[in-house]
Amino acid sequence: MADDTAINKIISIAWDSRFHWQMTSCEQFALQQLLGTLKPANAIEVGTYKGGSLQVLSALCAEVDSIDIDPTVSKSLAGQFSNVNFHTGNSSELLPELLEDHTAKGKPVGFVLIDGDHSTEGVRRDINAILSVKPQTTACVDA
């Protein structure tokens, strides 16, 4: 977990342009400020795409689990973030397993970013799975 000095440094620099954001600049700022305030030890991201928000999660959390259905995501981002565990597959299957693993290891979920399946049912399913473990914070984005 980053200290206040690290957070101020991270927020004051430009993010790496190799990692494409799907969020608006206002959403990017809100995510950075939210994580900087909450300082969660760990996070889960559902829907990683090209790593825009993942670079923020990785910088501001000690450990991050990334779930994406596209197998090229983990291949293209592997080695870029030393504290990220990549999981490839459908969040409807992977998310409950990951949450069960966190619970079994006594690792409370600090922050969850849901930005994967954009269907109503898919978002509802991911939210219901997350709420079963009562995370510190959950953010949903429909970018």
Buried (B, 14 or more C-beta within 10 A) or exposed (E): EBEEEEBEEBBEEEBEEEBEBBBEEEBBEBBBEBBBEBBBBBBBBBBBBBBBBBBBBBBBBBBBBBBBBBEEBBEBBEEBBEEBBBBBBBBBEBBBEBBEEBEEEEEBBBBBBBBBBEEEEBBEBBBEBBEEBEBBBBBEBEE
